[in-house]
């Protein structure tokens, strides 16, 4: 409606200017407007760019766009890498509960002046320790008590794996929502082009008709100027719609992970097969709030983080408790009292060891304080995110209701505007109406078509955002 008002103001301004100009100046102004309009329509035809081949063998649907994004979108691919990194963290956490196998070896050679001689009574003379020695062993060690760390490590590993998967699911949902919105943006831009092209065609036909009437002497030159101005005012909207269409396709291809050749700079080779539709959706708000708090992966991931921080407290408290291990292995070493390196002593060894930090100057206590603070922060994050999700659901629900009501209000407007234009043209032909009435009816029809296309787009986007807010699997819903 605001565009209609702005359009009328522009027309009235052209009227005031036209009334104040002499006939020759008005003719020059009309020629200038027509020249600018013709240049705008022929710019694409004069472009040296050759029409590139389509990136895909056929127009793609929403489901195909989602499938391509799942395989090529950079954010999703990075999410898979993060998932693999989380698996590495899980392996590290669980390693404390499993035995370790280690092998060691050393060799030492000393100058003879560093080796002490021990005198012995005759006839033994003296004994000189060897200047070279070596040793090696293979040992298996198993922790049997770590103050609660081992069981906590298994719980932490499970929670880390679950948290990583939930974060990946949230990333998938956000990315696929962006793909769907970008797909709808391209569709509405395409429809806006069709609406504005139809409007330009209609106004061009009206200009030709008024010009014939002016030449026949049945209408004043003012009507010709008025038709010129209306046609010139519609041209920028068509240019803007084409620009939105180009930008929308580039954005969609970027989300799909497709690389455009550098030779493609205007006519992006992408065709879509689906259309904007008003699919029904149940919008029961209380049920949607309950579902969101149960299904949203972001909230569940934070709950896993809260549990992980609780495990950090358990592991910090383990610093006050002893740790015990058992070990066993096989050892080799050189002879301790002979210089014969080809012979050795070897045999099995086994044992147990225990360690306990009785006093560490507050190190363990500091770790406990830190881990408790992190746990409290994680708990607050869960509460805050729960409220934020409820706000998102309520906002998305309200936006969906608005989009649905706007769409319903536009069901018959376009048909009524078309009928109003037909009646205005019939009255003009009968001499009971003016050219201004016809132009106003044409403007109203263009506005109705534009509003209808935008309402379909807003409804589709609001529906998708509402499904994302409540945690629904939109891919399954679409199928």
SEBAVEX-466843 format. One line per field, with one value per residue (C-alpha): x, y, z; residue in three letters; residue number from 1. Coordinates in steps of 0.2 Angstrom, whole numbers, always signed. Example, Ala and Ser with C-alpha at 12.3 -4.5 7.8 and 13.67 -1.06 7.14 Angstrom:
residues 2
px <- (+62:+68)
py <- (-22:-5)
pz <- (+39:+36)
aa <- (ALA:SER)
i <- (1:2)
//
This chain:
residues 479
px <- (+0:+14:+21:+5:+5:+23:+19:+5:+16:+28:+14:+7:+25:+26:+9:+15:+31:+22:+9:+23:+33:+31:+26:+44:+51:+38:+42:+61:+57:+46:+60:+73:+62:+59:+78:+83:+69:+75:+93:+88:+78:+92:+107:+106:+104:+120:+130:+145:+143:+138:+124:+133:+128:+117:+127:+115:+107:+90:+80:+83:+70:+71:+74:+88:+96:+96:+104:+118:+121:+123:+137:+145:+141:+157:+149:+142:+159:+168:+155:+159:+178:+173:+163:+179:+189:+177:+179:+198:+193:+182:+197:+208:+196:+194:+212:+215:+205:+215:+232:+248:+262:+279:+297:+312:+331:+347:+366:+380:+399:+411:+429:+440:+445:+427:+426:+432:+443:+441:+457:+456:+467:+479:+478:+462:+471:+457:+440:+436:+418:+414:+415:+400:+382:+365:+348:+330:+313:+295:+281:+262:+254:+236:+228:+216:+211:+212:+200:+185:+194:+191:+172:+171:+181:+169:+154:+163:+168:+149:+144:+157:+151:+133:+137:+147:+133:+120:+130:+132:+113:+110:+123:+113:+97:+103:+112:+97:+86:+97:+96:+77:+76:+89:+79:+63:+72:+76:+58:+51:+64:+59:+41:+44:+53:+38:+26:+37:+39:+20:+18:+30:+22:+5:+11:+20:+4:-5:+8:+6:-13:-13:-1:-13:-27:-16:-13:-31:-34:-45:-34:-22:-3:-4:-10:+5:+17:+8:+9:+28:+31:+22:+32:+48:+44:+41:+58:+69:+58:+61:+80:+80:+70:+83:+97:+89:+87:+105:+110:+98:+105:+123:+119:+110:+125:+136:+126:+126:+145:+146:+160:+155:+167:+175:+167:+150:+146:+128:+117:+120:+116:+104:+86:+73:+59:+48:+36:+31:+17:+6:+7:-3:+5:-2:+3:-3:+9:+9:+13:+26:+35:+35:+42:+55:+61:+62:+69:+80:+98:+106:+97:+101:+119:+120:+113:+127:+139:+132:+134:+152:+156:+149:+161:+175:+171:+172:+189:+196:+191:+200:+216:+213:+213:+227:+230:+236:+243:+250:+263:+272:+286:+302:+319:+337:+353:+372:+383:+386:+404:+411:+415:+408:+394:+388:+381:+366:+355:+336:+320:+302:+296:+280:+274:+262:+263:+253:+255:+245:+248:+245:+248:+249:+248:+230:+232:+218:+207:+209:+205:+189:+184:+187:+177:+162:+162:+162:+148:+137:+140:+134:+119:+115:+118:+105:+92:+96:+95:+78:+71:+79:+71:+54:+56:+62:+46:+34:+42:+42:+24:+19:+28:+20:+2:+6:+12:-3:-16:-7:-8:-26:-30:-23:-32:-45:-36:-27:-43:-51:-37:-38:-56:-54:-42:-53:-68:-57:-51:-69:-75:-61:-66:-84:-78:-84:-67:-50:-32:-27:-40:-33:-15:-21:-29:-13:-3:-15:-14:+5:+5:-7:+3:+19:+11:+4:+21:+29:+16:+19:+37:+35:+23:+35:+50:+40:+34:+52:+58:+44:+48:+67:+62:+52:+66:+56:+66:+61:+68:+57:+42:+45:+46)
py <- (+0:+12:+9:+14:+30:+34:+30:+42:+55:+53:+54:+70:+77:+73:+81:+97:+97:+93:+108:+120:+115:+121:+109:+107:+104:+91:+82:+82:+75:+61:+57:+56:+45:+33:+33:+28:+15:+7:+7:-2:-16:-19:-19:-38:-41:-31:-40:-49:-64:-80:-90:-103:-121:-126:-132:-146:-157:-152:-140:-144:-146:-142:-160:-160:-144:-151:-167:-157:-146:-162:-168:-151:-137:-132:-129:-147:-154:-144:-151:-169:-165:-158:-174:-185:-174:-177:-196:-193:-185:-199:-211:-201:-200:-219:-223:-221:-237:-248:-255:-248:-257:-249:-253:-245:-247:-238:-239:-231:-230:-222:-218:-230:-216:-214:-233:-237:-252:-262:-270:-288:-299:-311:-320:-310:-294:-281:-280:-267:-263:-263:-247:-251:-257:-258:-263:-264:-270:-272:-268:-269:-258:-257:-244:-253:-237:-219:-211:-212:-206:-222:-223:-204:-206:-218:-207:-192:-201:-206:-188:-181:-192:-187:-169:-169:-178:-165:-151:-158:-160:-142:-137:-148:-140:-122:-125:-134:-120:-108:-118:-118:-100:-96:-107:-98:-81:-86:-92:-75:-65:-75:-71:-53:-52:-60:-48:-33:-39:-41:-23:-16:-25:-19:-1:-1:-7:+7:+20:+14:+15:+33:+39:+33:+42:+58:+57:+55:+70:+61:+63:+78:+76:+76:+58:+53:+61:+52:+35:+39:+43:+27:+16:+24:+22:+3:+0:+2:-11:-24:-20:-22:-39:-45:-40:-49:-64:-64:-62:-75:-88:-84:-86:-103:-110:-104:-114:-129:-128:-125:-115:-104:-101:-84:-81:-82:-64:-61:-75:-88:-105:-112:-117:-122:-134:-131:-117:-106:-116:-113:-130:-131:-133:-136:-122:-127:-116:-126:-142:-133:-127:-144:-152:-139:-141:-160:-160:-145:-152:-136:-138:-156:-153:-140:-153:-165:-151:-148:-167:-166:-151:-162:-176:-163:-160:-179:-180:-165:-173:-188:-178:-181:-200:-212:-221:-239:-249:-266:-270:-285:-287:-294:-286:-288:-280:-282:-291:-279:-285:-290:-281:-295:-286:-302:-310:-303:-306:-307:-313:-309:-295:-290:-279:-266:-247:-234:-216:-202:-184:-180:-162:-151:-133:-131:-138:-150:-138:-125:-137:-142:-124:-121:-136:-132:-114:-121:-133:-119:-109:-124:-126:-107:-109:-123:-112:-97:-107:-115:-97:-92:-107:-103:-85:-92:-103:-89:-77:-90:-94:-76:-73:-88:-83:-66:-73:-85:-70:-59:-74:-77:-58:-59:-74:-64:-47:-51:-57:-41:-30:-38:-36:-17:-15:-22:-11:+4:+1:-3:+14:+23:+16:+21:+39:+38:+37:+45:+38:+41:+29:+16:+19:+18:+2:-5:+1:-8:-24:-24:-21:-35:-47:-42:-43:-60:-67:-59:-66:-84:-82:-75:-90:-103:-95:-93:-111:-117:-106:-112:-130:-126:-118:-133:-145:-154:-164:-153:-165:-179:-167:-161:-179)
pz <- (+0:+4:-14:-21:-11:-16:-34:-34:-27:-41:-54:-46:-46:-65:-68:-59:-69:-85:-83:-80:-96:-114:-127:-134:-117:-113:-130:-125:-108:-115:-128:-114:-103:-118:-122:-104:-103:-119:-113:-97:-107:-120:-108:-105:-124:-127:-114:-121:-109:-117:-110:-98:-97:-82:-66:-64:-78:-73:-62:-44:-31:-12:-8:-20:-14:+4:-2:-12:+4:+15:+3:-1:+11:+20:+37:+37:+31:+45:+57:+52:+55:+73:+76:+71:+83:+97:+94:+97:+114:+118:+115:+126:+140:+141:+140:+159:+162:+150:+153:+145:+137:+137:+132:+139:+136:+140:+136:+146:+143:+155:+154:+165:+176:+182:+187:+205:+209:+224:+231:+237:+247:+238:+227:+220:+218:+214:+205:+192:+188:+169:+160:+149:+154:+147:+152:+145:+150:+143:+156:+156:+169:+175:+186:+199:+208:+204:+217:+205:+189:+179:+181:+178:+163:+155:+159:+152:+136:+134:+137:+125:+111:+114:+115:+99:+90:+96:+91:+74:+73:+78:+64:+51:+56:+55:+38:+30:+36:+28:+12:+12:+15:+1:-10:-7:-9:-27:-30:-24:-34:-49:-46:-44:-60:-69:-60:-65:-83:-84:-77:-89:-104:-98:-96:-113:-121:-112:-118:-136:-134:-127:-140:-154:-145:-144:-162:-165:-154:-142:-126:-121:-121:-102:-103:-114:-102:-87:-96:-100:-81:-75:-87:-82:-63:-66:-74:-58:-49:-63:-62:-43:-45:-57:-46:-31:-42:-46:-28:-22:-34:-29:-11:-14:-24:-10:+3:-9:-9:-28:-36:-50:-65:-65:-82:-75:-69:-72:-79:-65:-73:-60:-62:-48:-50:-35:-32:-17:-8:+7:+15:+31:+48:+65:+77:+94:+105:+121:+112:+102:+117:+125:+110:+108:+126:+123:+105:+102:+101:+107:+124:+125:+121:+135:+147:+142:+145:+163:+166:+160:+172:+186:+181:+182:+200:+203:+195:+204:+221:+216:+219:+238:+236:+232:+216:+214:+200:+196:+184:+176:+163:+158:+160:+153:+159:+157:+170:+184:+188:+171:+155:+145:+135:+126:+142:+152:+166:+162:+170:+174:+186:+194:+207:+213:+218:+227:+227:+238:+238:+256:+255:+239:+245:+239:+221:+222:+232:+219:+205:+215:+217:+198:+192:+204:+197:+179:+184:+191:+175:+164:+174:+172:+153:+152:+161:+150:+134:+140:+141:+125:+116:+123:+116:+99:+98:+103:+91:+77:+81:+81:+64:+57:+62:+54:+38:+37:+40:+27:+15:+18:+16:-1:-8:-19:-20:-36:-45:-39:-45:-62:-63:-58:-72:-84:-79:-79:-97:-102:-94:-103:-120:-116:-112:-94:-86:-87:-91:-73:-67:-78:-73:-54:-58:-66:-51:-39:-49:-49:-30:-27:-37:-28:-11:-16:-21:-5:+6:-1:+2:+20:+24:+18:+27:+43:+42:+40:+55:+66:+62:+66:+83:+89:+84:+70:+57:+42:+30:+35:+36:+18:+12)
aa <- (UNK:UNK:UNK:UNK:UNK:UNK:UNK:UNK:UNK:UNK:UNK:UNK:UNK:UNK:UNK:UNK:UNK:UNK:UNK:UNK:UNK:UNK:UNK:UNK:UNK:UNK:UNK:UNK:UNK:UNK:UNK:UNK:UNK:UNK:UNK:UNK:UNK:UNK:UNK:UNK:UNK:UNK:UNK:UNK:UNK:UNK:UNK:UNK:UNK:UNK:UNK:UNK:UNK:UNK:UNK:UNK:UNK:UNK:UNK:UNK:UNK:UNK:UNK:UNK:UNK:UNK:UNK:UNK:UNK:UNK:UNK:UNK:UNK:UNK:UNK:UNK:UNK:UNK:UNK:UNK:UNK:UNK:UNK:UNK:UNK:UNK:UNK:UNK:UNK:UNK:UNK:UNK:UNK:UNK:UNK:UNK:UNK:UNK:UNK:UNK:UNK:UNK:UNK:UNK:UNK:UNK:UNK:UNK:UNK:UNK:UNK:UNK:UNK:UNK:UNK:UNK:UNK:UNK:UNK:UNK:UNK:UNK:UNK:UNK:UNK:UNK:UNK:UNK:UNK:UNK:UNK:UNK:UNK:UNK:UNK:UNK:UNK:UNK:UNK:UNK:UNK:UNK:UNK:UNK:UNK:UNK:UNK:UNK:UNK:UNK:UNK:UNK:UNK:UNK:UNK:UNK:UNK:UNK:UNK:UNK:UNK:UNK:UNK:UNK:UNK:UNK:UNK:UNK:UNK:UNK:UNK:UNK:UNK:UNK:UNK:UNK:UNK:UNK:UNK:UNK:UNK:UNK:UNK:UNK:UNK:UNK:UNK:UNK:UNK:UNK:UNK:UNK:UNK:UNK:UNK:UNK:UNK:UNK:UNK:UNK:UNK:UNK:UNK:UNK:UNK:UNK:UNK:UNK:UNK:UNK:UNK:UNK:UNK:UNK:UNK:UNK:UNK:UNK:UNK:UNK:UNK:UNK:UNK:UNK:UNK:UNK:UNK:UNK:UNK:UNK:UNK:UNK:UNK:UNK:UNK:UNK:UNK:UNK:UNK:UNK:UNK:UNK:UNK:UNK:UNK:UNK:UNK:UNK:UNK:UNK:UNK:UNK:UNK:UNK:UNK:UNK:UNK:UNK:UNK:UNK:UNK:UNK:UNK:UNK:UNK:UNK:UNK:UNK:UNK:UNK:UNK:UNK:UNK:UNK:UNK:UNK:UNK:UNK:UNK:UNK:UNK:UNK:UNK:UNK:UNK:UNK:UNK:UNK:UNK:UNK:UNK:UNK:UNK:UNK:UNK:UNK:UNK:UNK:UNK:UNK:UNK:UNK:UNK:UNK:UNK:UNK:UNK:UNK:UNK:UNK:UNK:UNK:UNK:UNK:UNK:UNK:UNK:UNK:UNK:UNK:UNK:UNK:UNK:UNK:UNK:UNK:UNK:UNK:UNK:UNK:UNK:UNK:UNK:UNK:UNK:UNK:UNK:UNK:UNK:UNK:UNK:UNK:UNK:UNK:UNK:UNK:UNK:UNK:UNK:UNK:UNK:UNK:UNK:UNK:UNK:UNK:UNK:UNK:UNK:UNK:UNK:UNK:UNK:UNK:UNK:UNK:UNK:UNK:UNK:UNK:UNK:UNK:UNK:UNK:UNK:UNK:UNK:UNK:UNK:UNK:UNK:UNK:UNK:UNK:UNK:UNK:UNK:UNK:UNK:UNK:UNK:UNK:UNK:UNK:UNK:UNK:UNK:UNK:UNK:UNK:UNK:UNK:UNK:UNK:UNK:UNK:UNK:UNK:UNK:UNK:UNK:UNK:UNK:UNK:UNK:UNK:UNK:UNK:UNK:UNK:UNK:UNK:UNK:UNK:UNK:UNK:UNK:UNK:UNK:UNK:UNK:UNK:UNK:UNK:UNK:UNK:UNK:UNK:UNK:UNK:UNK:UNK:UNK:UNK:UNK:UNK:UNK:UNK:UNK:UNK:UNK:UNK:UNK:UNK:UNK:UNK:UNK:UNK:UNK:UNK:UNK:UNK:UNK:UNK:UNK:UNK:UNK:UNK:UNK:UNK:UNK:UNK:UNK:UNK:UNK:UNK:UNK:UNK:UNK)
i <- (1:2:3:4:5:6:7:8:9:10:11:12:13:14:15:16:17:18:19:20:21:22:23:24:25:26:27:28:29:30:31:32:33:34:35:36:37:38:39:40:41:42:43:44:45:46:47:48:49:50:51:52:53:54:55:56:57:58:59:60:61:62:63:64:65:66:67:68:69:70:71:72:73:74:75:76:77:78:79:80:81:82:83:84:85:86:87:88:89:90:91:92:93:94:95:96:97:98:99:100:101:102:103:104:105:106:107:108:109:110:111:112:113:114:115:116:117:118:119:120:121:122:123:124:125:126:127:128:129:130:131:132:133:134:135:136:137:138:139:140:141:142:143:144:145:146:147:148:149:150:151:152:153:154:155:156:157:158:159:160:161:162:163:164:165:166:167:168:169:170:171:172:173:174:175:176:177:178:179:180:181:182:183:184:185:186:187:188:189:190:191:192:193:194:195:196:197:198:199:200:201:202:203:204:205:206:207:208:209:210:211:212:213:214:215:216:217:218:219:220:221:222:223:224:225:226:227:228:229:230:231:232:233:234:235:236:237:238:239:240:241:242:243:244:245:246:247:248:249:250:251:252:253:254:255:256:257:258:259:260:261:262:263:264:265:266:267:268:269:270:271:272:273:274:275:276:277:278:279:280:281:282:283:284:285:286:287:288:289:290:291:292:293:294:295:296:297:298:299:300:301:302:303:304:305:306:307:308:309:310:311:312:313:314:315:316:317:318:319:320:321:322:323:324:325:326:327:328:329:330:331:332:333:334:335:336:337:338:339:340:341:342:343:344:345:346:347:348:349:350:351:352:353:354:355:356:357:358:359:360:361:362:363:364:365:366:367:368:369:370:371:372:373:374:375:376:377:378:379:380:381:382:383:384:385:386:387:388:389:390:391:392:393:394:395:396:397:398:399:400:401:402:403:404:405:406:407:408:409:410:411:412:413:414:415:416:417:418:419:420:421:422:423:424:425:426:427:428:429:430:431:432:433:434:435:436:437:438:439:440:441:442:443:444:445:446:447:448:449:450:451:452:453:454:455:456:457:458:459:460:461:462:463:464:465:466:467:468:469:470:471:472:473:474:475:476:477:478:479)
//
